[in-house]
Amino acid sequence: MTIVYYLMDGNDILVSTMAGRGKAKAIARNGRVSLCVLDEKWPPTYLLVYCDARSERSRRPSST
């Protein structure tokens, strides 16, 4: 497991990673993932999420 930042978008959980990383390669191989989401409050609690995943490429914002 590795720590990643995520964002909720409706029913989707968006996770940012680079295409060459293990997370992106695992999605390409299988398409199933598990996430362990930690609560920000003390005492720490967590939620395990098992779901289907897909990989999308996004362009970098242009620097103007």
PDB file of N, CA, C and O in Angstrom:
ATOM      1  N   MET A   1       0.837  -1.185   0.000  1.00  0.00           N
ATOM      2  CA  MET A   1       0.000   0.000   0.000  1.00  0.00           C
ATOM      3  C   MET A   1       0.881   1.247   0.000  1.00  0.00           C
ATOM      4  O   MET A   1       1.968   1.266   0.578  1.00  0.00           O
ATOM      5  N   THR A   2       0.390   2.262  -0.650  1.00  0.00           N
ATOM      6  CA  THR A   2       1.062   3.553  -0.637  1.00  0.00           C
ATOM      7  C   THR A   2       0.043   4.637  -0.357  1.00  0.00           C
ATOM      8  O   THR A   2      -1.148   4.460  -0.610  1.00  0.00           O
ATOM      9  N   ILE A   3       0.502   5.737   0.155  1.00  0.00           N
ATOM     10  CA  ILE A   3      -0.363   6.870   0.441  1.00  0.00           C
ATOM     11  C   ILE A   3      -0.574   7.658  -0.839  1.00  0.00           C
ATOM     12  O   ILE A   3       0.387   7.980  -1.537  1.00  0.00           O
ATOM     13  N   VAL A   4      -1.823   7.972  -1.152  1.00  0.00           N
ATOM     14  CA  VAL A   4      -2.154   8.770  -2.323  1.00  0.00           C
ATOM     15  C   VAL A   4      -3.220   9.789  -1.925  1.00  0.00           C
ATOM     16  O   VAL A   4      -3.931   9.614  -0.936  1.00  0.00           O
ATOM     17  N   TYR A   5      -3.310  10.831  -2.701  1.00  0.00           N
ATOM     18  CA  TYR A   5      -4.380  11.799  -2.515  1.00  0.00           C
ATOM     19  C   TYR A   5      -5.546  11.385  -3.392  1.00  0.00           C
ATOM     20  O   TYR A   5      -5.361  10.857  -4.489  1.00  0.00           O
ATOM     21  N   TYR A   6      -6.747  11.632  -2.895  1.00  0.00           N
ATOM     22  CA  TYR A   6      -7.928  11.281  -3.668  1.00  0.00           C
ATOM     23  C   TYR A   6      -8.941  12.414  -3.615  1.00  0.00           C
ATOM     24  O   TYR A   6      -8.852  13.315  -2.780  1.00  0.00           O
ATOM     25  N   LEU A   7      -9.893  12.348  -4.512  1.00  0.00           N
ATOM     26  CA  LEU A   7     -10.936  13.362  -4.637  1.00  0.00           C
ATOM     27  C   LEU A   7     -12.220  12.643  -4.976  1.00  0.00           C
ATOM     28  O   LEU A   7     -12.221  11.736  -5.808  1.00  0.00           O
ATOM     29  N   MET A   8     -13.304  13.027  -4.352  1.00  0.00           N
ATOM     30  CA  MET A   8     -14.606  12.449  -4.671  1.00  0.00           C
ATOM     31  C   MET A   8     -15.240  13.267  -5.791  1.00  0.00           C
ATOM     32  O   MET A   8     -15.223  14.497  -5.762  1.00  0.00           O
ATOM     33  N   ASP A   9     -15.797  12.569  -6.775  1.00  0.00           N
ATOM     34  CA  ASP A   9     -16.491  13.201  -7.893  1.00  0.00           C
ATOM     35  C   ASP A   9     -17.788  12.420  -8.116  1.00  0.00           C
ATOM     36  O   ASP A   9     -17.820  11.476  -8.905  1.00  0.00           O
ATOM     37  N   GLY A  10     -18.851  12.817  -7.421  1.00  0.00           N
ATOM     38  CA  GLY A  10     -20.082  12.036  -7.462  1.00  0.00           C
ATOM     39  C   GLY A  10     -19.851  10.695  -6.803  1.00  0.00           C
ATOM     40  O   GLY A  10     -19.446  10.643  -5.642  1.00  0.00           O
ATOM     41  N   ASN A  11     -20.102   9.606  -7.519  1.00  0.00           N
ATOM     42  CA  ASN A  11     -19.867   8.259  -6.994  1.00  0.00           C
ATOM     43  C   ASN A  11     -18.467   7.753  -7.292  1.00  0.00           C
ATOM     44  O   ASN A  11     -18.128   6.631  -6.918  1.00  0.00           O
ATOM     45  N   ASP A  12     -17.646   8.559  -7.958  1.00  0.00           N
ATOM     46  CA  ASP A  12     -16.290   8.152  -8.329  1.00  0.00           C
ATOM     47  C   ASP A  12     -15.276   8.646  -7.306  1.00  0.00           C
ATOM     48  O   ASP A  12     -15.431   9.720  -6.724  1.00  0.00           O
ATOM     49  N   ILE A  13     -14.240   7.845  -7.099  1.00  0.00           N
ATOM     50  CA  ILE A  13     -13.083   8.243  -6.305  1.00  0.00           C
ATOM     51  C   ILE A  13     -11.938   8.421  -7.293  1.00  0.00           C
ATOM     52  O   ILE A  13     -11.538   7.463  -7.953  1.00  0.00           O
ATOM     53  N   LEU A  14     -11.412   9.625  -7.402  1.00  0.00           N
ATOM     54  CA  LEU A  14     -10.323   9.911  -8.334  1.00  0.00           C
ATOM     55  C   LEU A  14      -8.999   9.872  -7.579  1.00  0.00           C
ATOM     56  O   LEU A  14      -8.837  10.537  -6.555  1.00  0.00           O
ATOM     57  N   VAL A  15      -8.059   9.091  -8.090  1.00  0.00           N
ATOM     58  CA  VAL A  15      -6.737   8.960  -7.487  1.00  0.00           C
ATOM     59  C   VAL A  15      -5.710   9.329  -8.540  1.00  0.00           C
ATOM     60  O   VAL A  15      -5.754   8.826  -9.663  1.00  0.00           O
ATOM     61  N   SER A  16      -4.793  10.199  -8.181  1.00  0.00           N
ATOM     62  CA  SER A  16      -3.775  10.648  -9.121  1.00  0.00           C
ATOM     63  C   SER A  16      -2.515   9.798  -8.981  1.00  0.00           C
ATOM     64  O   SER A  16      -2.017   9.587  -7.875  1.00  0.00           O
ATOM     65  N   THR A  17      -2.006   9.313 -10.111  1.00  0.00           N
ATOM     66  CA  THR A  17      -0.743   8.582 -10.147  1.00  0.00           C
ATOM     67  C   THR A  17      -0.142   8.729 -11.537  1.00  0.00           C
ATOM     68  O   THR A  17      -0.816   9.173 -12.466  1.00  0.00           O
ATOM     69  N   MET A  18       1.107   8.362 -11.678  1.00  0.00           N
ATOM     70  CA  MET A  18       1.755   8.413 -12.994  1.00  0.00           C
ATOM     71  C   MET A  18       1.569   7.076 -13.704  1.00  0.00           C
ATOM     72  O   MET A  18       1.466   6.036 -13.053  1.00  0.00           O
ATOM     73  N   ALA A  19       1.525   7.098 -15.026  1.00  0.00           N
ATOM     74  CA  ALA A  19       1.245   5.902 -15.829  1.00  0.00           C
ATOM     75  C   ALA A  19       2.248   4.779 -15.591  1.00  0.00           C
ATOM     76  O   ALA A  19       1.879   3.608 -15.690  1.00  0.00           O
ATOM     77  N   GLY A  20       3.483   5.092 -15.285  1.00  0.00           N
ATOM     78  CA  GLY A  20       4.510   4.071 -15.091  1.00  0.00           C
ATOM     79  C   GLY A  20       4.537   3.451 -13.707  1.00  0.00           C
ATOM     80  O   GLY A  20       5.331   2.542 -13.463  1.00  0.00           O
ATOM     81  N   ARG A  21       3.701   3.912 -12.797  1.00  0.00           N
ATOM     82  CA  ARG A  21       3.698   3.408 -11.423  1.00  0.00           C
ATOM     83  C   ARG A  21       2.945   2.089 -11.319  1.00  0.00           C
ATOM     84  O   ARG A  21       2.156   1.737 -12.196  1.00  0.00           O
ATOM     85  N   GLY A  22       3.199   1.382 -10.255  1.00  0.00           N
ATOM     86  CA  GLY A  22       2.580   0.080 -10.034  1.00  0.00           C
ATOM     87  C   GLY A  22       1.066   0.120  -9.982  1.00  0.00           C
ATOM     88  O   GLY A  22       0.407  -0.809 -10.447  1.00  0.00           O
ATOM     89  N   LYS A  23       0.499   1.193  -9.418  1.00  0.00           N
ATOM     90  CA  LYS A  23      -0.961   1.296  -9.325  1.00  0.00           C
ATOM     91  C   LYS A  23      -1.604   1.311 -10.707  1.00  0.00           C
ATOM     92  O   LYS A  23      -2.581   0.601 -10.945  1.00  0.00           O
ATOM     93  N   ALA A  24      -1.070   2.106 -11.607  1.00  0.00           N
ATOM     94  CA  ALA A  24      -1.620   2.199 -12.965  1.00  0.00           C
ATOM     95  C   ALA A  24      -1.424   0.883 -13.717  1.00  0.00           C
ATOM     96  O   ALA A  24      -2.309   0.458 -14.459  1.00  0.00           O
ATOM     97  N   LYS A  25      -0.286   0.242 -13.534  1.00  0.00           N
ATOM     98  CA  LYS A  25      -0.025  -1.033 -14.202  1.00  0.00           C
ATOM     99  C   LYS A  25      -0.958  -2.124 -13.685  1.00  0.00           C
ATOM    100  O   LYS A  25      -1.414  -2.966 -14.460  1.00  0.00           O
ATOM    101  N   ALA A  26      -1.246  -2.118 -12.384  1.00  0.00           N
ATOM    102  CA  ALA A  26      -2.152  -3.115 -11.809  1.00  0.00           C
ATOM    103  C   ALA A  26      -3.566  -2.950 -12.355  1.00  0.00           C
ATOM    104  O   ALA A  26      -4.250  -3.943 -12.607  1.00  0.00           O
ATOM    105  N   ILE A  27      -4.008  -1.718 -12.540  1.00  0.00           N
ATOM    106  CA  ILE A  27      -5.337  -1.466 -13.105  1.00  0.00           C
ATOM    107  C   ILE A  27      -5.390  -1.971 -14.545  1.00  0.00           C
ATOM    108  O   ILE A  27      -6.390  -2.560 -14.956  1.00  0.00           O
ATOM    109  N   ALA A  28      -4.332  -1.748 -15.307  1.00  0.00           N
ATOM    110  CA  ALA A  28      -4.298  -2.213 -16.697  1.00  0.00           C
ATOM    111  C   ALA A  28      -4.346  -3.745 -16.770  1.00  0.00           C
ATOM    112  O   ALA A  28      -4.944  -4.307 -17.688  1.00  0.00           O
ATOM    113  N   ARG A  29      -3.714  -4.418 -15.800  1.00  0.00           N
ATOM    114  CA  ARG A  29      -3.698  -5.885 -15.788  1.00  0.00           C
ATOM    115  C   ARG A  29      -5.041  -6.482 -15.383  1.00  0.00           C
ATOM    116  O   ARG A  29      -5.508  -7.440 -16.000  1.00  0.00           O
ATOM    117  N   ASN A  30      -5.666  -5.915 -14.345  1.00  0.00           N
ATOM    118  CA  ASN A  30      -6.809  -6.586 -13.738  1.00  0.00           C
ATOM    119  C   ASN A  30      -8.079  -5.736 -13.746  1.00  0.00           C
ATOM    120  O   ASN A  30      -9.156  -6.264 -14.020  1.00  0.00           O
ATOM    121  N   GLY A  31      -7.988  -4.469 -13.460  1.00  0.00           N
ATOM    122  CA  GLY A  31      -9.169  -3.613 -13.411  1.00  0.00           C
ATOM    123  C   GLY A  31      -9.915  -3.653 -12.093  1.00  0.00           C
ATOM    124  O   GLY A  31     -10.921  -2.960 -11.943  1.00  0.00           O
ATOM    125  N   ARG A  32      -9.456  -4.439 -11.133  1.00  0.00           N
ATOM    126  CA  ARG A  32     -10.054  -4.493  -9.794  1.00  0.00           C
ATOM    127  C   ARG A  32      -9.055  -3.907  -8.809  1.00  0.00           C
ATOM    128  O   ARG A  32      -7.856  -4.168  -8.911  1.00  0.00           O
ATOM    129  N   VAL A  33      -9.540  -3.119  -7.859  1.00  0.00           N
ATOM    130  CA  VAL A  33      -8.647  -2.507  -6.878  1.00  0.00           C
ATOM    131  C   VAL A  33      -9.255  -2.592  -5.488  1.00  0.00           C
ATOM    132  O   VAL A  33     -10.455  -2.815  -5.329  1.00  0.00           O
ATOM    133  N   SER A  34      -8.416  -2.413  -4.498  1.00  0.00           N
ATOM    134  CA  SER A  34      -8.866  -2.216  -3.129  1.00  0.00           C
ATOM    135  C   SER A  34      -8.188  -0.963  -2.613  1.00  0.00           C
ATOM    136  O   SER A  34      -7.001  -0.740  -2.850  1.00  0.00           O
ATOM    137  N   LEU A  35      -8.951  -0.150  -1.908  1.00  0.00           N
ATOM    138  CA  LEU A  35      -8.439   1.079  -1.321  1.00  0.00           C
ATOM    139  C   LEU A  35      -8.678   1.046   0.177  1.00  0.00           C
ATOM    140  O   LEU A  35      -9.727   0.586   0.629  1.00  0.00           O
ATOM    141  N   CYS A  36      -7.738   1.519   0.932  1.00  0.00           N
ATOM    142  CA  CYS A  36      -7.897   1.682   2.374  1.00  0.00           C
ATOM    143  C   CYS A  36      -7.908   3.188   2.625  1.00  0.00           C
ATOM    144  O   CYS A  36      -6.879   3.852   2.509  1.00  0.00           O
ATOM    145  N   VAL A  37      -9.076   3.717   2.970  1.00  0.00           N
ATOM    146  CA  VAL A  37      -9.242   5.162   3.151  1.00  0.00           C
ATOM    147  C   VAL A  37      -9.189   5.464   4.645  1.00  0.00           C
ATOM    148  O   VAL A  37     -10.022   4.981   5.413  1.00  0.00           O
ATOM    149  N   LEU A  38      -8.203   6.267   5.053  1.00  0.00           N
ATOM    150  CA  LEU A  38      -8.036   6.618   6.459  1.00  0.00           C
ATOM    151  C   LEU A  38      -8.804   7.884   6.792  1.00  0.00           C
ATOM    152  O   LEU A  38      -8.848   8.826   5.999  1.00  0.00           O
ATOM    153  N   ASP A  39      -9.409   7.897   7.973  1.00  0.00           N
ATOM    154  CA  ASP A  39     -10.095   9.088   8.467  1.00  0.00           C
ATOM    155  C   ASP A  39      -9.051  10.094   8.935  1.00  0.00           C
ATOM    156  O   ASP A  39      -7.982   9.706   9.408  1.00  0.00           O
ATOM    157  N   GLU A  40      -9.349  11.362   8.808  1.00  0.00           N
ATOM    158  CA  GLU A  40      -8.414  12.411   9.226  1.00  0.00           C
ATOM    159  C   GLU A  40      -8.491  12.689  10.722  1.00  0.00           C
ATOM    160  O   GLU A  40      -7.615  13.360  11.266  1.00  0.00           O
ATOM    161  N   LYS A  41      -9.515  12.190  11.391  1.00  0.00           N
ATOM    162  CA  LYS A  41      -9.723  12.475  12.813  1.00  0.00           C
ATOM    163  C   LYS A  41      -9.101  11.396  13.690  1.00  0.00           C
ATOM    164  O   LYS A  41      -8.838  10.280  13.242  1.00  0.00           O
ATOM    165  N   TRP A  42      -8.872  11.755  14.947  1.00  0.00           N
ATOM    166  CA  TRP A  42      -8.353  10.815  15.924  1.00  0.00           C
ATOM    167  C   TRP A  42      -9.514  10.295  16.742  1.00  0.00           C
ATOM    168  O   TRP A  42     -10.389  11.107  17.043  1.00  0.00           O
ATOM    169  N   PRO A  43      -9.624   9.073  17.128  1.00  0.00           N
ATOM    170  CA  PRO A  43      -8.696   7.991  16.809  1.00  0.00           C
ATOM    171  C   PRO A  43      -8.856   7.563  15.354  1.00  0.00           C
ATOM    172  O   PRO A  43      -9.951   7.642  14.799  1.00  0.00           O
ATOM    173  N   PRO A  44      -7.771   7.111  14.739  1.00  0.00           N
ATOM    174  CA  PRO A  44      -7.838   6.769  13.315  1.00  0.00           C
ATOM    175  C   PRO A  44      -8.784   5.588  13.057  1.00  0.00           C
ATOM    176  O   PRO A  44      -8.728   4.559  13.731  1.00  0.00           O
ATOM    177  N   THR A  45      -9.629   5.771  12.085  1.00  0.00           N
ATOM    178  CA  THR A  45     -10.494   4.702  11.604  1.00  0.00           C
ATOM    179  C   THR A  45     -10.271   4.600  10.104  1.00  0.00           C
ATOM    180  O   THR A  45      -9.644   5.477   9.508  1.00  0.00           O
ATOM    181  N   TYR A  46     -10.771   3.555   9.498  1.00  0.00           N
ATOM    182  CA  TYR A  46     -10.548   3.387   8.071  1.00  0.00           C
ATOM    183  C   TYR A  46     -11.743   2.700   7.428  1.00  0.00           C
ATOM    184  O   TYR A  46     -12.589   2.115   8.105  1.00  0.00           O
ATOM    185  N   LEU A  47     -11.787   2.787   6.120  1.00  0.00           N
ATOM    186  CA  LEU A  47     -12.812   2.164   5.307  1.00  0.00           C
ATOM    187  C   LEU A  47     -12.109   1.415   4.184  1.00  0.00           C
ATOM    188  O   LEU A  47     -11.271   1.989   3.489  1.00  0.00           O
ATOM    189  N   LEU A  48     -12.440   0.144   3.999  1.00  0.00           N
ATOM    190  CA  LEU A  48     -11.899  -0.621   2.882  1.00  0.00           C
ATOM    191  C   LEU A  48     -12.901  -0.594   1.741  1.00  0.00           C
ATOM    192  O   LEU A  48     -14.088  -0.854   1.939  1.00  0.00           O
ATOM    193  N   VAL A  49     -12.419  -0.278   0.545  1.00  0.00           N
ATOM    194  CA  VAL A  49     -13.263  -0.195  -0.640  1.00  0.00           C
ATOM    195  C   VAL A  49     -12.711  -1.175  -1.677  1.00  0.00           C
ATOM    196  O   VAL A  49     -11.535  -1.104  -2.033  1.00  0.00           O
ATOM    197  N   TYR A  50     -13.544  -2.078  -2.156  1.00  0.00           N
ATOM    198  CA  TYR A  50     -13.190  -3.007  -3.221  1.00  0.00           C
ATOM    199  C   TYR A  50     -14.056  -2.647  -4.426  1.00  0.00           C
ATOM    200  O   TYR A  50     -15.282  -2.612  -4.321  1.00  0.00           O
ATOM    201  N   CYS A  51     -13.421  -2.379  -5.573  1.00  0.00           N
ATOM    202  CA  CYS A  51     -14.214  -1.899  -6.698  1.00  0.00           C
ATOM    203  C   CYS A  51     -13.498  -2.117  -8.035  1.00  0.00           C
ATOM    204  O   CYS A  51     -12.333  -2.511  -8.084  1.00  0.00           O
ATOM    205  N   ASP A  52     -14.241  -1.845  -9.117  1.00  0.00           N
ATOM    206  CA  ASP A  52     -13.673  -1.832 -10.458  1.00  0.00           C
ATOM    207  C   ASP A  52     -12.985  -0.492 -10.674  1.00  0.00           C
ATOM    208  O   ASP A  52     -13.398   0.524 -10.115  1.00  0.00           O
ATOM    209  N   ALA A  53     -11.937  -0.495 -11.484  1.00  0.00           N
ATOM    210  CA  ALA A  53     -11.192   0.738 -11.732  1.00  0.00           C
ATOM    211  C   ALA A  53     -10.927   0.895 -13.221  1.00  0.00           C
ATOM    212  O   ALA A  53     -10.955  -0.075 -13.979  1.00  0.00           O
ATOM    213  N   ARG A  54     -10.674   2.112 -13.617  1.00  0.00           N
ATOM    214  CA  ARG A  54     -10.246   2.387 -14.985  1.00  0.00           C
ATOM    215  C   ARG A  54      -9.189   3.484 -14.922  1.00  0.00           C
ATOM    216  O   ARG A  54      -9.156   4.284 -13.987  1.00  0.00           O
ATOM    217  N   SER A  55      -8.356   3.504 -15.904  1.00  0.00           N
ATOM    218  CA  SER A  55      -7.283   4.483 -15.973  1.00  0.00           C
ATOM    219  C   SER A  55      -7.590   5.488 -17.071  1.00  0.00           C
ATOM    220  O   SER A  55      -7.980   5.117 -18.178  1.00  0.00           O
ATOM    221  N   GLU A  56      -7.413   6.749 -16.758  1.00  0.00           N
ATOM    222  CA  GLU A  56      -7.614   7.818 -17.734  1.00  0.00           C
ATOM    223  C   GLU A  56      -6.388   8.716 -17.732  1.00  0.00           C
ATOM    224  O   GLU A  56      -5.822   9.013 -16.680  1.00  0.00           O
ATOM    225  N   ARG A  57      -5.992   9.135 -18.903  1.00  0.00           N
ATOM    226  CA  ARG A  57      -4.870  10.069 -19.019  1.00  0.00           C
ATOM    227  C   ARG A  57      -5.416  11.485 -19.081  1.00  0.00           C
ATOM    228  O   ARG A  57      -6.427  11.740 -19.736  1.00  0.00           O
ATOM    229  N   SER A  58      -4.763  12.383 -18.415  1.00  0.00           N
ATOM    230  CA  SER A  58      -5.155  13.785 -18.519  1.00  0.00           C
ATOM    231  C   SER A  58      -3.937  14.596 -18.935  1.00  0.00           C
ATOM    232  O   SER A  58      -2.796  14.254 -18.624  1.00  0.00           O
ATOM    233  N   ARG A  59      -4.212  15.664 -19.637  1.00  0.00           N
ATOM    234  CA  ARG A  59      -3.112  16.533 -20.061  1.00  0.00           C
ATOM    235  C   ARG A  59      -2.727  17.444 -18.931  1.00  0.00           C
ATOM    236  O   ARG A  59      -3.556  17.814 -18.099  1.00  0.00           O
ATOM    237  N   ARG A  60      -1.467  17.803 -18.905  1.00  0.00           N
ATOM    238  CA  ARG A  60      -1.012  18.784 -17.927  1.00  0.00           C
ATOM    239  C   ARG A  60      -1.586  20.142 -18.290  1.00  0.00           C
ATOM    240  O   ARG A  60      -1.709  20.466 -19.471  1.00  0.00           O
ATOM    241  N   PRO A  61      -1.940  20.942 -17.287  1.00  0.00           N
ATOM    242  CA  PRO A  61      -2.424  22.291 -17.603  1.00  0.00           C
ATOM    243  C   PRO A  61      -1.316  23.097 -18.284  1.00  0.00           C
ATOM    244  O   PRO A  61      -0.142  22.979 -17.932  1.00  0.00           O
ATOM    245  N   SER A  62      -1.699  23.903 -19.244  1.00  0.00           N
ATOM    246  CA  SER A  62      -0.689  24.716 -19.940  1.00  0.00           C
ATOM    247  C   SER A  62      -0.233  25.836 -19.022  1.00  0.00           C
ATOM    248  O   SER A  62      -1.025  26.414 -18.278  1.00  0.00           O
ATOM    249  N   SER A  63       1.038  26.125 -19.087  1.00  0.00           N
ATOM    250  CA  SER A  63       1.574  27.225 -18.261  1.00  0.00           C
ATOM    251  C   SER A  63       1.544  28.510 -19.085  1.00  0.00           C
ATOM    252  O   SER A  63       2.261  28.655 -20.074  1.00  0.00           O
ATOM    253  N   THR A  64       0.703  29.424 -18.651  1.00  0.00           N
ATOM    254  CA  THR A  64       0.586  30.689 -19.375  1.00  0.00           C
ATOM    255  C   THR A  64       0.929  31.834 -18.473  1.00  0.00           C
ATOM    256  O   THR A  64       0.889  32.988 -18.899  1.00  0.00           O
TER     257      THR A  64
END
